[in-house]
Amino acid sequence: MAEPTAAEPQSKAYFQKERRKYTPEEETKLERQHFWRIIDAFRFYRFHVQEQVKRAERQFHSLSQRHKRLLPGVISNLDRVRRCAEHNQEVLDAIVHNGLHMFENVEYGEREDPRKARTSSTFDMDKLKSTIKQFVRDWSEAGQPERDSCYKPIIQEIQRLFPSDQYDVSKVSVLVPGAGLGRLAWEIARLGYACQGNEWSFFMLFSSNFVLNRCEEENALTLYPWIHQFSNNKKSSDQTRPIRFPDVNPQSLPLNTDFSMVAGDFMEVYSESECWDCVATCFFIDTANNVLEYVDTIWNILKPGGVWINLGPLLYHFENIANELSIELSYEDIRTAMIKYGFLIEVEKESMQTTYTENECSMLRYVYDCVFFVARKPSELQFNGQEDEHQHNSPPAAKSSRREGSNRLT
Ligand SMILES: C[S@@+](CC[C@H](N)C(=O)[O-])C[C@H]1O[C@@H](n2cnc3c(N)ncnc32)[C@H](O)[C@@H]1O
């Protein structure tokens, strides 16, 4: 067995090799390639689903005549799936159309060879299908129960901690990292708080840009989010049932609302200390390679007396991904570390049952048994992280000027 002391430098070298720093030119090129790869994925969707449908048709036609006669509805259902995919593609095309020039200060130029037909990976197709399901969670009436279980507890805590009869809520700054399609951040802004969502994935960014900036009429658009699910359907029609979005007009925020979405890696965009009164994370902290780096950032950017509200599971996104650092801590470990940082845990619930982009008609449904907490950065920091008895009810310090992310969305 290798000496433990020898193993450590070896594994460090392993991850350093894989996670090398790029020059700014290389970064720009990679970013541009990534941008176009995601655009290609949006455009490839139709072909991907058609392939799935063709495969299902081939399987069906391989059955005996006797078996086929017993199943009169299968081919017509597959036809419906195909038509629903065509419709989804129209929405995806509209999202891409609006995404091409959505960044104020970054242009991704033209694709190197626009004529080349591009296929997309299963990985990207899975991401795209998850993004389609995220419309249900964030912007459909069907997603209301899920939003009630995930977003409501966070919003209620914000309102309890910063009540509008005691605070000028327009000066209470709330950051939502990993904002997805932006509904939580939008709801917080709707209540008058100065709220910024931050998101890293182009899949999410293109889609949130579309829904937040281009959709006005309630329930005017349709998606078929469940057509990709060929298993666990009780009725064939469950697979092709539509959802309408947006359930509210995203542009109905009052004119003076301070609401924005900023693109980029949370840890890179937010490096300015003591800017935020509240950081609200929902299903986010397990997206880190090392969750303690998120805790570092949150600790740094919170104003003294500011609060971190978190709800979510610990389904570590990098677990089992080759060549990626993935530190999979238990909640107990994270909690211990947070207390060592100096966080004061004011509210804690270890069993909040929620779902995530749930298909309510499916025969397979997952429930997350989430942790929920409110942790305060003390207003007067002490070296040993012990509680300062006077800090609990301190008002947020005056809002400092907002760092403008380099990829701020229009
Ligand atoms: C599981 S989703 C949760 C989305 C949303 N908060 C919700 O509850 O529906 C996690 C989100 O975090 C985003 N994300 C992951 N790593 C990120 C990072 N380093 N910076 C910003 N966003 C990130 C992902 O793209 C994804 O949209």
The ligand as a Tripos MOL2 file, in Angstrom:
@<TRIPOS>MOLECULE
LIG
   27    29     1     0     0
SMALL
NO_CHARGES

@<TRIPOS>ATOM
      1 C1        -29.6520   21.8160   -9.9510 C.3       1 LIG1
      2 S1        -29.7040   23.3300  -10.7890 S.3       1 LIG1
      3 C2        -30.7300   24.3610   -9.7390 C.3       1 LIG1
      4 C3        -31.3260   25.5230  -10.4560 C.3       1 LIG1
      5 C4        -32.2590   26.3810   -9.6030 C.3       1 LIG1
      6 N1        -31.5750   26.9380   -8.4690 N.3       1 LIG1
      7 C5        -33.4600   25.5760   -9.1780 C.2       1 LIG1
      8 O1        -33.5940   25.3290   -7.9700 O.co2     1 LIG1
      9 O2        -34.2540   25.2040  -10.0310 O.co2     1 LIG1
     10 C6        -28.0730   23.9750  -10.4600 C.3       1 LIG1
     11 C7        -27.7720   25.1630  -11.3230 C.3       1 LIG1
     12 O3        -26.5200   25.7160  -10.9550 O.3       1 LIG1
     13 C8        -25.8130   26.0740  -12.1280 C.3       1 LIG1
     14 N2        -24.3830   26.1220  -11.8090 N.ar      1 LIG1
     15 C9        -23.5730   25.0620  -11.5730 C.ar      1 LIG1
     16 N3        -22.3330   25.4760  -11.2680 N.ar      1 LIG1
     17 C10       -22.3630   26.8370  -11.3120 C.ar      1 LIG1
     18 C11       -21.3960   27.8500  -11.0770 C.ar      1 LIG1
     19 N4        -20.1570   27.5260  -10.7390 N.pl3     1 LIG1
     20 N5        -21.7470   29.1310  -11.2010 N.ar      1 LIG1
     21 C12       -23.0420   29.4620  -11.5200 C.ar      1 LIG1
     22 N6        -24.0040   28.5400  -11.7600 N.ar      1 LIG1
     23 C13       -23.6760   27.2470  -11.6580 C.ar      1 LIG1
     24 C14       -26.1960   24.9830  -13.1220 C.3       1 LIG1
     25 O4        -25.9760   25.3870  -14.4490 O.3       1 LIG1
     26 C15       -27.6640   24.7870  -12.7910 C.3       1 LIG1
     27 O5        -28.4870   25.6350  -13.5430 O.3       1 LIG1
@<TRIPOS>BOND
     1     1     2 1
     2     2     3 1
     3     2    10 1
     4     3     4 1
     5     4     5 1
     6     5     6 1
     7     5     7 1
     8     7     8 2
     9     7     9 1
    10    10    11 1
    11    11    12 1
    12    11    26 1
    13    12    13 1
    14    13    14 1
    15    13    24 1
    16    14    15 ar
    17    14    23 ar
    18    15    16 ar
    19    16    17 ar
    20    17    18 ar
    21    17    23 ar
    22    18    19 1
    23    18    20 ar
    24    20    21 ar
    25    21    22 ar
    26    22    23 ar
    27    24    25 1
    28    24    26 1
    29    26    27 1
@<TRIPOS>SUBSTRUCTURE
     1 LIG1         1 GROUP 0 **** ****
